[in-house]
Amino acid sequence: MERHQDEASISVRAAEPMPGYAELVLKGYATMLSAYQDCSSCGWELSKRTLLDNASLTRAEVALFLLCALGWTVLRQVLSACLFRPFGQWCRLLPKDVAKMPESAWKLLFYTMSWSYSSYLLFFTQYSFFQDPPSVFYDWKRGMEVPTDIAIAYLIQGSFYAHSLYATVYMDAWRKDSVIMVVHHIVTLALIIFSYAFRYHSIGVLVLFLHDVNDIQLEFMKVNVYFRNRGGVYHVFNDIISNMVCVSFSISWFWFRLYWFPLKVLNASCISSLQSVPNIPFYFFFNSLLFALTLMNIYWFLYIMLFVVKVLTGQMREVNDVREYDLEDSKRAPMHGKPVEPTHYNSWKDSKHLKNGIMKDKHL
């Protein structure tokens, strides 16, 4: 009886403690340097062979992925035309807010749904990826079966980011950071597709959970900004809500994307992965994508901090958009003392054109 209890206790791994920043940097650097030195035979041929031997993605999965991406695009157009835009007009929003509100309403709806599902997987099922991130690689096997509940999460998120790549260019309001956003979607889509094909789906769920929560707050804040002016009346309640969400958004961005993400995800991908699977495939490729994602998170966080400083120092008297990237919200010099009415552009295609390699405004 005691022997069985001892064996059971041995089989249960204790959760590894989360490291600090200094430990992550030092151990991560040493681990990656050692892996690089051991990879003397690495090259294109080995990478090609590793890809063919380890990646597992069927044509049916690709077809379903593309079909769902098309479905998100159609669903957004239908909801915008039949629900979001008519509702904005019924509430008598400003014309420019009626044009922009459907984008935020759509994203708020999706990210709330996707983050709720990720939270369910991490906290209400048997998975312990959040409490013990290194466990994402404990039982990894080449071509292993992806659990159905995680496969659903991947299908939802992957197809949505494929749709978002198209939507950023042709459907969303074009902003100053839209190019960075396109890069973000490409990196995220590559992470989703390749992590599924290589069966790194466990860490993928954790990455999605740590990012979607900020998108919920951002879009909820923007919706309240659009609803401040309704029917010619300024509503203080929506202004208060947008300011409160702006503060929580700034705090949660640091906590989820710059604290938990590197100390949980990067620690697992850089260090624990090699400890559990010494010859783990495409080690440098996946970590490069995760580092790129981290750099973009730092870039946006610095911009958020600049925005907060402007609000606190009185340079900006109210919250318009924490990203402050809408072209029509940029400062314009008045002509002969008269304010210039901003023009709303629905997409890059509507607002810009390429001439001699330089993006310039259209003038008709």
C-alpha positions in Angstrom: 0.0 0.0 0.0 2.8 2.4 1.0 4.7 1.4 -2.2 1.8 2.4 -4.4 1.4 5.7 -2.6 5.1 6.4 -3.1 4.9 5.6 -6.8 1.9 7.9 -7.2 3.6 10.7 -5.5 6.7 10.3 -7.7 4.5 10.3 -10.9 3.0 13.7 -9.9 5.4 16.4 -10.8 5.5 19.5 -8.5 4.9 22.8 -10.3 8.1 24.6 -11.0 8.4 28.1 -9.5 8.2 31.1 -11.8 11.6 32.8 -12.3 12.4 36.4 -12.0 13.5 38.6 -14.9 17.2 38.3 -14.1 17.0 34.5 -13.9 15.1 34.3 -17.1 17.6 36.4 -19.0 20.7 34.6 -17.6 19.3 31.1 -18.0 17.7 31.8 -21.3 20.9 33.2 -22.7 23.0 30.3 -21.5 20.4 27.8 -22.8 20.1 29.3 -26.2 23.9 29.7 -26.6 24.4 26.1 -25.6 21.7 25.0 -28.1 23.3 27.1 -30.8 26.7 25.6 -30.2 25.3 22.1 -30.3 23.6 22.9 -33.6 26.8 22.5 -35.8 25.0 20.6 -38.5 22.0 22.9 -38.7 21.1 24.2 -42.1 18.4 24.3 -44.8 18.5 20.6 -45.5 18.2 19.7 -41.9 15.4 22.2 -41.4 13.5 20.9 -44.4 13.8 17.3 -43.2 12.7 18.3 -39.6 9.7 20.1 -41.1 8.6 17.1 -43.1 9.2 14.7 -40.3 7.5 16.6 -37.5 4.8 18.9 -39.0 1.4 17.4 -39.1 -1.4 19.3 -40.9 -4.0 17.7 -43.1 -5.8 19.2 -46.2 -9.1 18.9 -44.4 -7.8 21.0 -41.5 -6.4 23.7 -43.9 -9.7 23.8 -45.8 -11.7 24.1 -42.6 -9.3 26.9 -41.5 -9.8 28.9 -44.7 -13.6 28.3 -44.6 -13.8 29.7 -41.1 -11.7 32.7 -42.0 -14.1 33.5 -44.8 -17.0 32.9 -42.3 -15.6 35.5 -39.9 -15.4 38.1 -42.7 -18.9 37.5 -43.8 -20.2 37.5 -40.2 -18.5 40.8 -39.5 -20.0 42.4 -42.6 -23.5 41.1 -41.7 -23.3 42.2 -38.1 -21.9 45.6 -39.0 -24.6 46.3 -41.7 -27.6 44.8 -39.8 -26.8 45.4 -36.1 -23.8 47.6 -35.2 -24.2 50.5 -37.7 -28.0 50.7 -37.4 -27.7 50.7 -33.6 -25.1 53.5 -33.7 -27.4 55.5 -35.9 -30.4 54.8 -33.6 -28.3 56.1 -30.7 -27.6 59.2 -32.7 -23.8 58.9 -32.5 -21.6 61.3 -34.4 -21.2 60.3 -38.1 -17.4 59.5 -37.6 -18.3 57.4 -34.6 -21.0 55.5 -36.4 -18.4 54.7 -39.0 -15.8 53.4 -36.5 -17.9 51.9 -33.8 -18.8 48.6 -35.7 -15.1 47.7 -35.8 -14.7 47.9 -32.1 -18.0 46.3 -31.3 -17.1 43.3 -33.6 -13.7 42.9 -31.9 -15.1 43.3 -28.4 -17.6 40.5 -29.2 -15.0 38.1 -30.6 -12.3 38.7 -28.0 -14.7 38.3 -25.1 -15.8 35.0 -26.5 -12.3 33.7 -27.3 -10.8 34.8 -23.9 -13.7 33.3 -22.0 -13.0 30.0 -23.8 -9.2 30.2 -23.1 -10.0 30.9 -19.5 -12.3 27.9 -19.4 -9.5 25.6 -20.8 -6.9 26.9 -18.3 -9.0 27.1 -15.1 -12.0 24.8 -15.4 -10.5 21.7 -17.1 -7.7 19.2 -16.2 -5.0 21.4 -17.9 -2.5 23.0 -15.5 -0.6 25.1 -18.1 -1.1 28.4 -16.3 -0.1 27.2 -12.9 2.8 25.1 -14.2 3.9 26.4 -17.7 6.9 24.0 -18.1 4.3 21.2 -18.1 3.3 22.2 -21.7 6.3 20.1 -22.9 6.2 17.2 -20.4 4.5 14.7 -22.6 5.2 16.1 -26.0 5.4 13.6 -28.9 5.8 14.1 -32.6 2.4 13.9 -34.3 0.5 13.5 -31.0 -3.2 13.9 -31.1 -4.5 17.4 -30.3 -7.4 17.3 -27.7 -10.6 18.4 -29.3 -11.2 21.3 -27.0 -7.8 22.8 -27.7 -8.2 22.1 -31.5 -11.4 24.1 -31.4 -9.6 27.0 -29.7 -6.9 26.9 -32.4 -9.5 26.8 -35.2 -11.3 29.8 -33.8 -8.2 31.9 -33.2 -6.2 30.9 -36.3 -9.1 31.6 -38.7 -9.9 34.9 -36.9 -6.3 36.1 -37.3 -6.3 35.1 -41.0 -9.5 37.2 -41.3 -7.9 40.0 -39.2 -4.9 40.2 -41.6 -7.4 40.9 -44.5 -9.6 43.2 -42.3 -6.7 45.4 -41.1 -5.9 46.4 -44.7 -9.4 46.4 -46.3 -12.0 46.8 -43.5 -10.6 48.5 -40.4 -9.9 52.2 -40.1 -6.3 52.8 -41.2 -4.1 54.0 -38.3 -0.6 55.0 -37.8 0.4 51.6 -36.3 -1.6 49.6 -38.9 1.7 48.4 -40.5 2.9 47.1 -37.1 -0.5 45.5 -36.6 -0.2 43.7 -40.0 3.2 42.4 -38.8 1.7 41.3 -35.5 -1.1 39.4 -37.3 1.5 37.6 -39.5 3.7 36.7 -36.5 0.6 35.5 -34.5 -0.8 33.5 -37.4 2.6 31.9 -38.0 2.8 30.9 -34.3 -0.7 29.5 -34.4 -0.3 27.4 -37.6 3.2 26.1 -36.8 2.5 25.5 -33.1 -0.5 23.4 -34.1 1.4 21.5 -36.8 4.3 20.8 -34.5 2.0 19.9 -31.6 3.0 22.8 -29.4 -0.7 23.5 -28.8 -0.4 23.5 -25.0 1.8 26.6 -24.9 -0.3 28.2 -27.6 -3.4 28.2 -25.4 -1.4 30.1 -22.7 -0.1 32.7 -25.2 -3.7 33.4 -26.5 -5.0 33.7 -22.9 -2.4 36.2 -21.9 -3.1 38.5 -25.0 -6.8 38.5 -25.5 -7.7 40.1 -22.2 -6.1 43.4 -23.2 -8.0 43.5 -26.5 -11.3 43.2 -24.6 -10.4 46.2 -22.5 -9.1 48.3 -25.5 -12.3 47.7 -27.5 -14.6 48.2 -24.6 -12.9 51.5 -23.8 -13.2 52.7 -27.5 -16.9 51.8 -27.6 -17.5 54.0 -24.6 -15.5 56.8 -26.2 -17.8 56.6 -29.3 -20.9 56.6 -27.1 -20.0 59.7 -25.1 -21.7 62.0 -27.6 -25.2 60.8 -28.4 -27.9 62.9 -29.8 -25.9 66.1 -29.3 -25.6 65.4 -25.6 -22.3 64.7 -23.8 -22.7 61.7 -21.5 -20.3 61.8 -18.5 -21.0 58.2 -17.5 -19.3 56.9 -20.7 -16.4 59.3 -20.2 -15.9 58.0 -16.6 -16.0 54.4 -17.8 -13.6 55.0 -20.7 -11.1 56.6 -18.2 -11.4 53.8 -15.7 -10.9 51.1 -18.4 -7.9 53.1 -19.8 -6.2 52.8 -16.4 -7.0 49.1 -16.0 -5.9 48.5 -19.6 -2.5 50.0 -18.9 -2.0 48.0 -15.8 -3.2 44.7 -17.2 -1.0 45.2 -20.4 2.1 45.2 -18.2 0.9 42.4 -16.0 -0.3 40.0 -18.7 2.1 40.8 -21.6 5.2 42.0 -20.0 5.2 40.1 -16.7 3.4 36.8 -17.1 4.1 36.4 -20.8 7.9 36.4 -20.5 8.2 34.7 -17.1 5.7 31.9 -18.0 5.8 31.5 -21.8 9.4 32.5 -22.7 10.7 30.6 -19.7 8.9 27.5 -20.9 9.8 27.9 -24.5 13.5 28.8 -24.1 14.5 26.8 -21.1 12.0 24.1 -20.1 11.4 22.9 -23.6 15.0 21.7 -24.0 14.9 20.1 -20.6 11.8 18.1 -21.5 12.6 17.4 -25.2 16.4 17.8 -25.8 16.1 17.8 -29.6 12.8 19.7 -29.8 12.1 20.7 -33.5 12.4 24.3 -34.7 13.5 25.6 -31.3 15.0 28.8 -32.6 12.2 29.5 -35.1 9.5 29.4 -32.5 11.5 31.4 -29.9 12.3 34.0 -32.5 8.6 34.5 -33.2 7.9 34.7 -29.4 10.7 37.3 -29.0 9.2 39.3 -31.9 5.8 39.3 -30.2 7.5 40.4 -26.9 9.2 43.4 -28.7 5.9 44.5 -30.2 4.3 44.3 -26.7 7.1 46.5 -25.4 6.6 48.9 -28.3 2.9 49.3 -27.6 3.5 49.6 -23.9 5.9 52.5 -24.4 3.2 54.2 -26.4 0.6 53.5 -23.8 2.9 55.1 -21.1 3.4 58.1 -23.4 -0.4 58.4 -23.7 -0.8 58.2 -19.9 1.8 60.9 -19.4 0.0 63.2 -21.8 -3.3 62.8 -19.9 -1.6 63.3 -16.5 0.3 66.4 -17.6 -2.8 68.0 -19.2 -1.5 67.8 -22.8 -4.6 65.7 -23.5 -7.8 66.5 -21.6 -9.8 63.4 -22.4 -9.4 59.8 -23.5 -10.1 59.5 -27.3 -8.3 56.3 -28.2 -5.5 54.8 -26.0 -3.6 54.0 -29.2 -4.4 57.5 -30.6 -3.7 56.2 -34.1 -6.7 57.2 -36.2 -5.7 59.3 -39.1 -8.6 61.6 -38.7 -7.7 62.2 -35.0 -4.3 63.5 -35.9 -3.8 67.2 -35.3 -4.6 69.4 -38.3 -3.8 73.1 -38.6 -7.0 75.2 -39.0 -7.5 77.1 -42.2 -8.3 80.8 -41.8 -9.5 80.2 -38.3 -12.0 77.5 -39.2 -11.7 74.0 -37.8 -11.0 71.3 -40.4 -13.6 68.5 -40.4 -11.8 65.2 -40.2 -12.4 62.7 -43.0 -12.9 59.0 -42.0 -11.1 56.4 -44.0 -12.3 52.8 -43.7 -9.1 51.1 -44.8 -5.7 51.5 -46.2 -7.1 51.1 -49.7 -9.4 54.1 -49.2 -6.9 56.4 -47.6 -3.5 55.8 -49.1 -1.9 55.0 -52.4 1.7 54.0 -53.2 3.6 56.5 -55.4 7.3 56.2 -56.1 7.7 54.0 -53.0 6.1 56.6 -50.7 2.7 56.4 -49.1 0.8 59.7 -49.8 -2.7 61.0 -49.2 -5.2 60.8 -52.0 -6.4 64.0 -53.5 -9.3 63.9 -55.9 
